[in-house]
């Protein structure tokens, strides 16, 4: 915002003030939260500890408390932005590794483009600038100076930029400027690049991981000789995103195409994956756009085809962000804290030796730790990410409670009696009774099998929730009544509604105004069923099968 003593160094195109942090109530509420019973989790907390706000009482507050308790992120001094803590970053790194491998397999190569974009670039594609204008941060000066008295700094009036720069909200315009330099012939196609970066979209209402002024993401951009090849690439990347959500996050999604109202600014079509959270709300979890020739024409990106004729290229762009960490939290976590699928968990198992430490009973302790080290070596040889808790000044109970909050999939206890019996005691984060596993060379394989079973069980539970939470109806009144009832119930949503639909932007807006529900997508696997049916809202012949729901 402008300084009272001089011009602005950086202003925000929304011009409506700072966004709310989404954290304000959470810190106070965490300390005041009442004790609650776990809906999973497998115990270990001990009595007397304050629990998290239950999901059924306040889902939004529960979500923020899970993040704080698991030390995933923290408040930032910059409103609307968050500090991602090491555990939260480890989750993003695991996702990034799994996705980066698949992106490279698709033929894309990683690159990096500038953070700053000339404002003139953004105006070259009319729909694009309209879609992002209100979210753009604008840099107007390149230097500060000391104020009179030297106690503060202000923008230097002599350092105003000739052309303002946008802090990238997305990189289409910059990348297409470069594509114009790199593409000359059909031999240069297809051109596929991917960028891992941060972007800024100035949000007024923020929520950690789900919506923030700055976030981390990957954005892929491709250019093709034919329309068919571009559409195929957009669909291929949508499948990649869906596969990563299923195989890594244990989170099923609905693949579909956005309505014209909801599609990406400047795209011909936006393909999307939509997930259903535990509270019955949808979350857009990734998008892949068929851009047609819009950006090629705006930036004059042409190629000489095999007949030596100049043609505009066809384009795609696609991306997922740290929003997937939020999706992960809301898909699996319970009233005891974070629950992580083993495939994405930074630590898949933690061993807690039951020992007073090396000072009090050194011989027994040394013998126990040799036993523990042998079991851990077997686990690591089986590919298990395992750690040993050697904080001897912390009692086992608080350790168990901590690992429950942080979502470590398996907690393993080993004491002198267990060593004598040749076994380990294992507890699953997802609940159930503790169980014994024989110690020895085979323990690594047994732990790996337990982790695989847990991953499968979490996916099966999420698939059942998506199936049970999606209902088909031909009645708008039925959907509206269900949404109203859910609104009155508090934190539990009504789920998703698959309906026959006549595509009409005005009707779409009316439904949103009346119910707060939006078209999440036109599911790709359901469109053949629209034929011969009438729209559940207007009574006109249906053009699509649409999936409606409340969304984050």
N, C-alpha and C positions, 0 to 999 in steps of 0.2 A: 504494500500500500504506500501511497505517496508520503514522503516526509514533509512536515510542515515547513522545513527550512529549504526545500529544494524539490526538483522533479523526482519522479519515481525511478528507482533502479529496476524494479520488477513489479509488474502489476498482473492482475488476473482478469481474464476476459469476462468472467461471470460478473465481476464488479459488485458482488452481493455480500462481501464479507468473508470471514474465515469459516471453514466448515467445522461442524462439531466433531469432536474427537471420537465419539462412540465409546469412550472409556470413562466418562465422568462419574457415573454412578457405580462403576464396578469395584473400584478400590475400597470404597467405604462399605459396599454391600458384601464384599468378600469377608471382611472382618466381622460383619454382623450376621452372616448367613447362619441359619439354623441348622442343627444336625439333621441329616436325612439318611434314609436307608438306601443301600445300593440296589440297583436293578440287575446287577451282574457283578463282575469285579472280583469275587473270590476273597472277600474279607481282608484282614490284615491291618485295618486302620486302628483298632483299639478303641476303647471307650474314652469319652471326654474330648475328642477332637471335633471341631466344628466341620460340618460337611458343606458341600456345595448347595446352592439353591437348586431344588429339584427342577427337572425339565418341565414338568406339568405346572409348576407354579409360575415360572418366568423363564421361557426358553431363551430369550435374548440375554438375560443376565447370566443364566447357566452357561451359555456359550462363552461369554467373556471370562467367567470365573474358571472354566476349564483351561482356557488359554493361559491365564495367570498362574494357576496351580501347576500346570505342566511346564511353565517357564518357556513358552513358545515365543512370546512377543511382549513388548512393554510399551508404555506411553512414550511419545516423543515430545520434545519441547516445541516441535513444529506441528501445529494443529492440522489434523487430517492425515498425518504420516505416522508410521509406527517403526519401532526398533525391533527387528527380527532377531531373537536371541539364538544362541548356538543350536539348541534342540530344534527350534522352528526352522532354522537354516538347514539343518541336517535332513529334515523331511523334504524341503525343497530340493536339496542336492540329490537325494535319492530319486525323486521324481524326474529331475533334470537328466540324470544319468540314464534312466530307463527310456525317457523320451528322446534324448539326443541320439542314442543308438538307433532307434527306429527312424528318426528323421534322416540320418545319414544313409540308412538302408534304402530310403526312398529316392536317393540321388541328390539330395540337397547338401550344400556345403555351408559351414558356418562362416560368417563375416561380421563386421561391425561398422555401423554408420553413425554419423555425428548426433550428439544429443540435441544440438540446436538446428532449427530449420528456418530459413528465411520466410518471413510472413507471406511474401509473394508466391512461394511454392504452394502454400495451403490454399490460396485462392484460385489456383489453376483448375481444380476440379470442384465444380459448384456444389454438388451434393455433399462432398467430403467436407468442405469448409463449413457448410451449414450444420453438419452433424457434430462438429467438434468445436465450433467457435466459442461457445459458452463455457468450455472446460479448459481452455488453453491458458497456460502461464506465458507471459510475454516479457522478454528481456529488452529493455530500452537503453541501458547505459552499460559501459564496459569498465567503469572505474569508480571508486569511492574517494572521498576526501574527508579530512578532519573538519569538524564544525569549529566555529569560533570558540576558543578556549580549549580545544583539543580533547574534550571529554566524550565525544561521540563521533560517528561517521555519518555521511550522507552521500547520495549520488552526486558526482561531479557534473555540473551543468555543461562543462566543456567536453564531456565524454559521452554525449548522446550518440547512439548508433545511427548511421545513415539509414539503415533498414532494420526495424525491430526483428528479433528472433523469437520463434516459438520454441519452448521446451517440449520436446516431442511427445505428443499424445499417442502417436503411432507413426510408422516410418514410410508409409506408401509414397509420399511425395518426394522425399529424399532419395529413396531407392529407385523410383522411376526416373528421376533426374540422372542417376548413374546408369540405369539400364539403357537410356538413350545413347550414352557414350559407348556402351559395351556391345550392343546388339547391332549387327550390320547385315548378316546373312542368315539364311535358314540353318547354316552350319553352326551358328551360335546358339541354337535352340534345341531342346528346352534349356532355359537358364533357371536354376533353382538355388536360392540362398536362404539362409536362416540366421537370425540374430537373437542372442540371449542378452537382454538389456533391462533397464528400468524405463518407465514411462510416467508421465504426469498428466492426470486428468482431474482438474480441480473439482472435487466433490463437496457438496454442502452437507450431506449426511453420510458419515463414514462408519464402518464397522471393521475391526481388524481382520485381515486376510480377505474379506469379502468385498470391501469397497473402501478404497483409500485414495488420497490425492496422488501418492506415488506408489507404484507396485512393480514387482519383478515379473517378467514374462519372456516367452519366446515368440517371435513373429517370423513366419516363413513367407517368402514372396517368390513367385514363379512367373515366367513368361513362356508362351507356347506358340507354335505355328498354327494350330487349329483350335477351334472352339471345343471339339470333342476331347482333345487331350487335356485342355485346361479343366473342363468339368470332371474328367476322370481323376485328375490330380486332387481337386478339391474334395471329391468323395473319398479318395484314398486316404487323405490326411484326417478326415473325419473318422474313418475306421481306425486309424492309428490312435487317435485320442480315446475312442471308445475302448480299444483293447488295453491301453495303459490304465484307464480307470478301472476296468474289470480285473486285470491281472495283477496290478500293483496295489491299487487302493481298495480292491474288493468292493467296488461301487458300480452297479449296473446303471446304464444310461439309456435314454430314448434318443435315437438318431432321427433327425428331421430337418425340415427347411423352415426358415422363419417366414412369417407373413410379410407382405410388402411394408407394412407399418413398422415392423420390428427389425428389418434387415439393416445390415451395415451401410453407413453412408458412402455411396459411390459404388455399391455392389449391384450386380444383376440378381444374384441369389446368395443368401447366407444359409449355410448348413450349420446345424447346432447339435450339441449333445446336452440333454437335460436330465438332471438327477433329482430324485425325490428325497428330501431330508426327513428326519424322524418326526418333525413337527407337522408334516403334511404340506410343506411348501416346496416349490421347485427351485432349483438353482441352475442357471445356465453355466455350464462347466467348460465349454470350449466352443470355438466357432471356426468355420472354414468358409471362405468367401470365393465365389466365382465372380470376378470383377468385369467379365466381358472384355470390351476394348476401351472402357471409359478412361482409365489412366494412360493407356497407350496413346489415345487421341489427345488427351490433355497435355502430355509431355512429348508428343510426336515421336513415339517409339515405333519404328517401322523396320522391316527386314526385306531383303531381296529373296523372293522364293525361287524354287528350282526352275521356273520359267523366266527368271530375271524381272519379275513384276514386284513393285513395292506394296507390302501389306502391313497393316497394323497387327501387332502381336495380341494374343489373348492371355489373360492374367488370372492369378489366384493370390490370395493371402490367407493366412491361417495362424491361430495363436491360442495358447492357454497361459494362465498366469498363476500367481500365488493364491488366487481364489480357490484352487484345487486343495490347498491345505485347509481352508475353511470347510470345503465340502467333505474332506476326510474326517475332520473333527465332528461335524454334525451327522455324518452317516453312521458312526459306530460308537461314539463315546456315551457314557452312562452317567448316572447321578454320583458315581464315585470319582469320575474324572475321565481323562483321555483313554481311549482304547485304540490301539494301533494294529492294523494288519501286519503280520510278520514281514511281508515282502517290502514294506516301506519303513519299518521300525529301525531307527539307528542302532539300538541295542535290542536284540531279539530275546536274549535271556540274561538274567543277572544271577550270579551265585552269591549267596550271603552265608559266609562261614559263621557258625555259631561258636564263637571263641571269645574269651576275655582279652585276647591280644597277646603279643609276644613277651610282654613284661611280666605278666602274672603267672602264667604256666608255660614257660618257653618250650619245653620238650614236647608237651602235648600239642601245643600250637604248631610247632614245626612239622610234626607228624600229620596233623590235620591239613595244613597248607600243602604239603606234598601230595596228599590225597586229592585235594581240590584242584591243584595244578594239573594232575594227570587227567582228571575228568574234563577240565577246560580245554586241554590240548586235544582230546578226542572230539570235542564239540567244534573247535576251530578247524580241525582237519575235515569235518563234515560240512564246513561252510557256514557255521552258525556264528553270528555276531554276538559274542558273549563277553561280559565283563565280570570282575570280581569286586565286591564291595569290601574294602579293607579299612574302613573308618571304624577303628576299634573304640573310639570315644562316643559312638552312637549306638544305642541299643537296637536289637533286631526289629522291635515293633515299629519304631519310627521309620526305619529303612523300608519295611514292607509297605507302610502307608505311603511313603514317597514314591515308590515304584508303581503302586497302584494309580496314584494321581498322574504319573508320567506315562502310563500306558504301556510299560514294558510287557511284552506278551507272556513270558514265562519267568516266574520267580523260583529259584532253586535254593533250598536250604541244605546245609551239610554241617552236622555237628559230630562230636566224638562218637556218640552212639550210632549215628548213621554210618560213619566210617567203619566202626566195628561190625556192623551188619552188612557192609558192602552195598550201600544203597544211597540214593539221593531222594529228597522229598521235593515234589514239584507242585506248584500252584499255577493255574491258568488265570490270566487277567480277565478272561471272559466268564469266569465263574466255575462252579462245581467244586467237589471235594478235592483236597490235596491227594496226591497219589505217589507211590514209590516207583522209582526206576532203578534197576540193577546198575551198579557202578561197573566201570571197566571199559574195554575197548569199544563195546557196542553202544555206549551211552550217547555218543555224538550222533549216530544214525537215528537213535530213538528220539532224541530231542528234535532233530530235523523233521522227523515224521510228525511229531506233535505240532510243530510250527506249520507244516503243510496242511494238517487237518484243521487247525485254527483258521488259516487263511480261507480254506474252503467253507468252513462254517459261517464265517463273517459274510462271505459273498452270498451264500444261500439265504441267510437272514435278510440281507439287503434286497435280494431278488424277490423274496416273499413280500417284503414291505412295498416294493414297487408294484408288484402284481396286485396285492390286496388294496393298495392305495389308489388304484386307477379304476374308475368305473365308467361304463359307457351309458350314455343316455341320449334320448331324442327330445328331452324336455328341458327348456331353459329354466322353467320354474323350479324343477328338481335341483338343478345346479345352484341356482340363486339361493334357494332355501337352505341347501347344505352348507354353502359358504357363509350365509348369515348365521346359521346355528354354530358353526365353528368359530366365527368371530366372537359370538357371545360366550363361547367356552373358554376363551383366553388363548393359551399358547399352542393348542392343538389345531392344526389346519384340516381342511376337508379333503386334501389330496388332489388328484388330477382327474379331469373329465374329458373323455374322448367323445366327440360329438360330430354329427354332420354339419357342414358349414358352407354358407355362400359367402365368398370373399367380398367383404365390404368394410372399408376403413371406418366409415361413420358408425356402423353397427359395432365394430370392434371397440371403438372409443366409448360408445354408450355402455357396453357391458363392463368395461373397466371402471367407468364412473359409478355404475350401479353396484358392482360386486367386488371391485379391486382385483379381479382376475384378468389375466391377459392370455393371449394365445402364446403358449410356450413354443409350439412348432406344429407343422403338419407332418406327423410321423411317416417316415419313408415306407415302412412296411404296411401301412394301413390305407393308402390312397385309393387302391382299387375298390375299396368298400364304399366309397362315396357315391358311386353310380346308382341312379334310381332312387336316391334318398332326398329328403328335403331338409333344409337348414333348420336347426333346432331353435333359431331365434327369429328369422324372417319368414320362414315357410317357403322360400324360393328353392329351386333345384340346387342341391349341394354341389359345390365345386371341389371341396376338400373334406377330409376328415381332420379335425383340428383338436389339439390337446390344450385345454384351458387349465389354469390353476393360479393360485397366489404364488408370488415368487419373491426371492430376496433381490 
